[in-house]
Amino acid sequence: MILLPHPRQLSQGESYFMLNGHTAIVLWGAASRQELVTAKQLQDDIKLYAGLGLSIRRGKPAQGDIVLTYGDGITAQGYKLRISPDGVEIRGGDRQGAVYGVQTLRQIISENGAVLPAVEIEDWPTFRYRGFYHDVTRGRVPTLDSLKKLVDTMGAYKLNQLQLYVEHTYLFRNFSEVWRGDTPLTAEDILELDGYCDDRGIELIPSLACFGHMFEVLRTKSFGELCELEDGEMMSSTYSNRMEHHTINVTDERALPFVFGMLEEYMPLFRSEHFNICADETFDLGKGKSGKRAQEVGVDRLYIDFLKELCGFLLERGKKPMFWGDIIARRPEMVKELPAGVICLNWGYDPRQTDKSIRQLAAAGAVQYVCPGVCGWNRWLNQLRSSYDNITRMCRYGRENGAIGVLTTDWGDYGHINHPPFSLPGLIYGAAFSWSEGEIGFEQINEEIARLLYHDRTGRVVGLLGKLSEAVIYPWEVIVRFRELVLLGDEVGAREIWRSARSTVSVSVQHAALDRTLQELYQCIRQMDTRQRGMLQAWSIAAEAIRLWNRVGAYVSAFVANQRETREEGALATELENWYLLYGRLWRGVSQQSDLSRIGDIVSWYADLLRTAQLPGPGLTKVNERLKKVIKKTKPC
């Protein structure tokens, strides 16, 4: 029996219970909308996997029914599930626990249909808070439908918090200069999603950049005076600049009222008692307009004082502030200055991540979540091994250091190129290891995810996806930054980025391995549920992206290094453009237009480079000479 997360206690008998047309799903006791929604999910699954249309009732159950109830004597969020020849009983320690028991039963039904093995399960979570963090600002703004599907998947694996990262992709009043030309989320979107989450036992927590990472806000004519850097509005809107800038000028008396206004407008859209003000990576702090004050009191003092003001504002309005812990980790003792009730989100994404900052902040008295990552940013396919290693370590560190929650993150650096559903295995790693104390081996959990998520009878699909992701030679970040540097006239920087990215790995050898893995993946498809086979299109588009950009990278790298290149590259340019057509269709299936056109500009720029630099040349200078007309017509991404 495959169940994720793994239950703490499970005993299986020899008998079974057979569902039939007279079986009813009975809500015994007070029933909320959340329980009704969950009962409907169960009803739908029984129809799908057992072919039976069961009724949902409320009141006293009869023998042979599926009974959902809750009561005393069971841990909060815990449940007991009993399947016997007489029927099914799910008893939760609270309403949420009963809902989690139903999610376990749904997995049993998906595997066994109408004939359910006798089993007794007692289960409860390790961490009270188990969340997923989804970037909706650095490239993609998801459709509301795709966000709802994400919420349903989260609920199925017993996650209970969702945060959407917003810098400039919410339609604030009077911010038209910020979001013009984009496809921002609206108040109606948030309100509808918040209700959808609440019906499924998931807390939608607002997350808004309020300190650093305010590039698109602070580069406008409307709000540029609040930027830490002089003439910040003159800085080009490149992906690199978005990642590295802007920080608000904390010494400007208008800064706090400005941020408070954003918080006041955004906060009422959410039922949540939490609010994540981010406050991470304030790279520019003390390097511009606040420089004089920073010399007097120190950059860390500027940081903590502004953070305290933001936290105090939220606490006065009944909210529990959250913030990213990367800056305060430099001075853990400063956490003692923060008001009670503030939560530090301690992130680290290295597969060999240490527990240093978690230990130090715990010793200083911080209330913490540990925040690992799905390792999909800057990738066409997620690095599953790195994600697994990172998540298992961070969850273990959280248990050892008294963290109250786990927040698994999915960032979208440099355009959010990877298809969002590719992050689901990482999401499930986070769900499994934040619920259960025991760790599951990498190959085993990949097989279990393949069977549960994709209904792959071979159990091999997820492992093969991990192998496909290893075929990348030239990272997307390098592809993007080279173009940006050329367009900005930084020939030295452009040369250097390719020198640092040069690889001794043979493209042909790497692609031969990729093709073998892809062939194995194709062979698994007929063993998958027909509803999941459409993922093959997405996987094949990602594999083609890896192959094409490896070839582009090898060509440009050789050219920059003054090596002679004799291949005809017009054909590669055409392949790149045809691939982008398919990629765009895939993108629009789950996301609004958002940054798709920026990615299209990158594709077109490289296609033009390949066509106009077909003859051998002395290097980047020659490329620049040939591209002068192209550059004049092209804006940075």
N, C-alpha and C positions, 0 to 999 in steps of 0.2 A: 504494500500500500504506500503510495507516494503522496505525502502531504507537506506543503510548505506554507508557513514555517513548520519545522518539526514540532509535534506536541511533546510536552514534558513527560506525560505518562500515557501509555497506550497498551491495551491488552486486547488481543483478538481471539474470538471464540471459533467454534466449528460450525455453528448454525448461521442462519441468515434471515433477513426480512425482505419480503417481496412486495414492492409497491404495486398498487392496483387502482382501478378507477374509482374505488370507494374511499381511498385514502384522502384525508384532508390535512391541510396545513393549518394548525390551530394556534392562535395567539391567546394564551391563557393568562388572564390578568390584564392590567392596564397596558394598552398598546399605543405607542407613539407612531408618528408618521415614519420615523426611521425604521421601526420594526416592520411596518407594513411594506415599505420599499424593499427591505431585505427579504421578506416573505415572497414578494413578487419576483425577485431575482431567483429565489429557489424554485418557484413555480415555473419560471421560464426554462431553467436548467433541466428540470424533470421532463418538461415537454420536449426539450432538445435531445436529451441523452436517453430518456426512457420511453418517449412517445406517449406520455400520459398527461392529460389535462386535469390537474388537481384543483380543487377549490380551496379558497382561503377563508377561514372562519375565526370567530372569536367566541370564547366560552369554554365549557367543559369538554375535554376531548373524549373520544371513544377509542376502544382498542383498535390498533392498526393505524392510528393517526401519527402525524409528525407534530410534536408539541414544542412550542417555543415559550419559555417562561424564564423568570429570574427571581432570585430571593437571597436570603442570608446564608452565611456559611461558606461562601466562595469568594476568593480574592477578587478585588476590583479589576474589571476587564477580563477576568477569568471565566471559564465555563466548564461544564461537564456535558459530554455527549455520550449517549447510550443508544446503541442499536441492538435490538433483540427481536425474536420472532413476533413479539407483541406490538412492535412499532418503534418509533424514534422519539427520544426525549432530549431536548437541549435546554439546560438550565444555566443561566448566566449569573455571575455575581452581581451584575447590574445590567442595564439595557445594552450597553456596549459589549459586555461579555456574551450575552445571548446572540448578538449580531455576529460576533467572531465565531461562535459555535456553528452558526449557519454557514459561514464561509468555509469552514472545514467540511461540513456535510456536502456542500456543493462540489468540492474537490473529489470526495468519495463517489458521488453520483456520476461525475464526469468520467470516472475510471470504470465504474461498475454498472452503470445503467440502473435498471429497475430491481436488480438482485443485490442487496446491500449486505456485506459481511457483518456478522455480529462483532461489535467492538465497544469498548469503554475507553473514553479519553477524558483526562483531566488536564487542563492547560491554562496557563496565564503568562503574561509578558514579563520580560526582564526590565525593560525601560517603559516608563509611563507614557513618554512621548516618542513617537516613531514617525518621522516625516520625510518628505521629498521636496527638494528645492529645484524649481524649474526656471531657467533663464528665458524671459520673454522680451528681452531688450537688446541683445547684442547681435541680432540678425533676424530672428524669427518672432513674429507675433502669431501664436497659434490661433486656429479657428476655435470657436466656442465648442463645436462638436468634438474636436480632437481633445480639448481640455476635459470634457465630460468623460470621454473614453479613458483618459489617464486616471481620472478620479475613480472610475469603476475598477480599473486594474489595481489601484492602490488599496481600495476597500477589500478586494478579493484576497490580498496578501496581508491584511490586518494593519495597514498603516493608518495613522489617524491625524496627520497634519500635512498641509500643502502650503508652500509659499511660492509666489510668482515674483521673480526679480524684475523690478521696474526702475529704469533711469529716466527715459524720455518717452516711453511708449504707453502712457496713459493720457487720455484726453482731458487734461486740466483746463478749467476755465481760464481765459486770458493767457494761455500758453500756446496760442496758434503758431507763433514763430518757432516754437520748440518742435511741435509734432507735424507741422505742415510737410506734405510730401511723403508722410509715413502712413501706416495703417494702425493707429493706436487702439488699445482697448478702451471701451467706453464705460460709463457708470452702469449702464444697463447690463453690459457683459459681466461686470464684477458682481452685481446684485444677483443675477441669474445663477452664476457659478457658485456664489456663496450659498444660496439656497439649495442647489444641487448637492454641494458638499455636505451641508448640514443634514440633509435627508439620508446620507450614507455614513454618518458618524465621523466625518472628516472636518477638521477645523481649518478653514481657509484663512491664513495669517497674512496681513499686508506686509509687504517688503518694499521699501522705497529708499533709493540712494539719497541721503540727506546731508552728506558731508564731502566725501570724495566721490569719484566716478559720476560727476555731474557735467560731463563734457558738452553734450548737446544743449543742456539748459544754459550753461554759463558762457557759451560761445555766441549767444544771440545778442543782438543789439538791445533787446529789452532788458536782459539781466546780466549782460557782460560786465558791468561795473562791479558786480559782486564776486567776480573771479579772482582768485589769488594771484594769478599771473597778469602782468601788464599786457594789454592788447591781446588778451586770451581769445577774443572773438575773431581775431585774424588767423588763428590756427586752422589749418585745413582739417576737414572732417574725414580723416583716414581711420582705418581700423586700429592702427597702432596708437594714434592720438586718443581715440576713444578709450583704449585700455589704460593709458598712462595718465590721463588728465580728465577733468579739471576738479580742483578742490575749492570749496567756498572760502572766501576771505573772512576768517572768524573775528578779525579786528574791526570789520565794518559793522556799525551799529544797526544796519539794515538786514544783516545776515539772519539773525534769529527770527525776527518777524516774518521774513520771507519763507524760511523753512517751516515755521509754525503754521503759516497759511496753507502750505502744501499738506501738512499733516491734518489740519482741520478739515480740508476738503476731501481727503482720501479716507480718513478713518471711519466715517459713518457708513461706508459701503459694506463693512464687515461686521459679523457677529462676534468675531474673535476677541478674546481678552488680551491678546498679545499684539505687538507691533514691532517689526524689525526695521530699525533705522539704518542698518548696514554699517556706515562709518568705517569702512575698511579702505586700505590702500590709499591713504591721503598723501600721495606722493609729493604733491606740490606745497604742502603746508610748511610755512616758514621760509619759502624760497622766493617769495615775491612781495606782495604788499604787507604781509604780516612779518616780514623779515626782521625789522627793527625790534618788534615786540618779542619775537622768538629769541633774539640775541640776549634780551633782558631776562626772560623767564624760562626759556627752553621750549623746544618744539613739543615735547611730551606734555608740558603744562598747558600749552595752547590746546592740544588735543583733548585732554581729560576735562578741562573746564567747559569746552563746547559740548562734549559728550554728556556731561552732567546736566547741562541746561536742557538738552533734548530729552534726556531720560526724565527729568523732573516735570517737564511739560506733559509727557504721556502719563506719568504716575498720577498727576493731579486730575487727569481725566479717566482714571480707572483702568488704564492699560498697563500691561507688564512689558517694559521695553526689552528688546533683544538687539544685540549688535555683534558684528564679527570681531573676533579676538586677536587678529594678527598684529595690530598696533599695540594694544595693551600688554600683549605677551612680552614685549621688550622691557616693560616695567610692571611685573605682576603685582607688586605691592600697591600700585595705584588703584587696583580694583576695590580696595577698602574705602576709597573716597566715593564710590558710586552708591546711590541710594539702595536700600534694601528692595529686593524684588526684581533687580535687573539681571538678565540672563545673557551670558557670554557664549557666543557660537564659535567654538574653537575648531578651526578648519585646518586640514593638512591632507594633501593628495598624493604624496609619494608612496609607492608600493612598499618602501622600507621606512615609512614614517616612524619617528620616535615619539615617545610619550612625554618629552621634556616640558613642553608648554602646558600640557594637560596637568601634569604633576604640579608644576609651579603655580598655576592659577588655582588649582584645588587647594594647595597649601595656603594660598593667600585668602581663601574663603570665597572664591568665585562660584556662583551657580552656573553650571555648564551643560551645554550639549556638545557632543563630539560630532564633527561634520566631515565625513569622507566624501569621495567623489566617484562617479560612474566612468570617468576617464574617456569621455567622448568628444571633448572640445578639441578643435583643430584636427579632427579625424573624420574620415569617411565612414569608418566603423569603429565602435568602441574597443578599447584595449581591455579585454575582459580579464586577463590575468592580472594586470596592474590594478584594475578595479577591485577584484576579489581580494588581493593581498592587502590593499589599502583599507577596504571596508572591514575585513576581519580584524586587522590590527586596531583600528580606531574603536570598534565596538568593544574589543577586549580592554583597551585603555579606559574606555568609559566605565566599564564595570569595575575596574580596579580602583578608579579615582572618584567614584560617587557621582558621575554625570547623571542628570535626570532625563536626558533624551539623546536621540540620534537623528541627525538631519542629513540624509544622503543627497548630494548636490549634483546638478546637471547644468553646467555652464555652456555658453554659446560663443566663446571667444572667436573673433575674426569671422563673423558672419553666420555662425551656427550651421555649418554645412552638413553635419550628420543628421540623418532622418531621425526625428525624435523617438519613434518606437524602437530604434536600436538601443536605447538606454534602458529598456525594460529588464534585461537580465541583471544589470547593475542595481536597478530599483529593487528587484527581488532579493539580491544579495543583502541589501540594506534591511529589507523587511525581515528576512530570515534571521539575521544575526543580531538585530535589535530586539527581536521577540525571544529567541531561545539563547540559552547560555552556551550550549555545545556548538562546536564548529563542525562544518561539513566539508569534506574534501572538495577540491576544485572540480575534478572530473565528475564526482558524484552529484554535486549540486547542478552542474551544467546539464547532466543527463536528466535530472529531475525537472529542471526548468523546461527543457526541450519537450518532455512528455506532458507537463501541465500547461505551459503557456502556448506551445505550438501544436500540441497533440501529435507529436512526432513519435511514432511507434519504434523508430530506431534509437531514439534518445541521443542522436549525434549532432543535431543541427547547431546547438549553441556552441559546442566545442569547435565545430568547423568555422563558425563565425569568428571565434577567437583567433583561429589560424589565419583567416583572411586578413584580419586587421594588422597582422605582423608583416604584410607585404609592402607597406609604405616605406619608401626610401627618402623622398623629399617631402617634409611636412608642409601642410597648407600654410602655416605661418610664414615660412620662408618664401613660398610662392607669392603671398600677399605683400610681404614687406619689401621684396625686391622691386616689385612694380611701384610701390609707393616711393621708394627711395629714388628710382630713376625719374619718376615724374616730378619729384621735388629737387632734382638736380644734384643729388648726393651720390656722385659716382664712386667715391671711396667706400661709403657705406654699402652701396649696392654690390660692389665687388666682394667686400668682406663677408657679407651674409651668405654668398654662394660658396666662398672658400670654406667657411665654417660648416656648411651643410654638405660638402662633398663627401661621397661615400665610396668605399671600395667594393660595395656589393654590386654584383652584376645585375643589370636590369633584366636581361634575358633569363638568367638563372632564377631570379626572384619571381618573374612572371610565369615561368614554367611551374614553379611550386604553387603559385596562385591558381593557375589553370587546373592543376590536379585537385586542389581543395575545392574549387568551384564545381568541378565535375562530380565530386563526392556529394556536395551539397545538392546538386540537381538530382542525384539518384535517391536522395532522401525524400524529395518532395512528394512522390506518390505514396509515401507512408505517412503523410501528414493529413490532418483534417482538411477537407476541401476549403473550409472558411479561412484557413491560414495560408493556403498556397499562394495567395496574392503577394505575400512577403517576398517571394522569389524575385519579383520585378524590382523591388527596392534593393535587395541584396545584390542583384546583378548590376544595377546602376552604380552602386557603391564600388563594386569590384572593378567595373570599367573605369570609374574615376581614379582609383588607385593606379591602374595600369597606364592611363593616359597622362596623368600628372607626373608619374615616375619618368615617363619618356620625355615630357616637356622639361622636367628638372634636369635630366641628364644632358639634354641638348644645351640648355642655357648655361649649365655649370661648365660644360666643355668650352663653350664659346667665350665665357668670361675668363676662363683660364688660358685663353689664347691657343687652344687646341683647334686644329682644323676639323671642320665638320662638313662631310660631303653628302649626307643623306638629303633626299628631297623631302622638305617638311611641309609643303602645301597640303599633302594628304593628311598629315597629323592635325593640321589646323582644321580641316574639314571634319575629321573624327571628333575633335573637341567640340565643335559647334553642334554637331548632330547629337552628341552626348548631352549637351546642355539643354537641348529641346526636351529630351526625356526627363532630365533632372528637374526642369521647371514644372513639368506636369506632376511629378512626384511631390514636389514642394507644395504646390497649390492644393494638393489633396488633403493636407493637414495644417497648412499655414496660410496666413494672408500674404499679400505680395511682399510686404516689409522690405527686407534687404535682397530679395532675389535679383533685382535689377543691378545692384552693386556687384553681385557675383557674376552676373552676365557681362558687366563691363570688364571684369578681370579676364573672363574667358575670351572676349573679343580682343582685348589688348594683347594677350599671348598669341592668339591666332594671327593677328596682324604682324607681330614680331616674327613668328615662324615663316610667314609668307614673304616678308620684306628682307629677311636676313638669311636667305637660303644659301648664298655664296660664302665661302670661307672669308673670315675677316680677322682683324687684329685684336678683337675683344670688345669690351663694353663701349669703348669710345666709338668704334665703328657702328655698333648697334644704335647708339644715341644719334649718330649722324643720319642713319637711315630712318630713324623714327622721329626726327624732328617734326615733320608734318603731322604724324600720328599723335605725338605728345601734345601738340598745340590744340588738337581737337578733343583730347581726352581729359576728363577731370579725375582727380584722385578718388579712390574708392571710399 
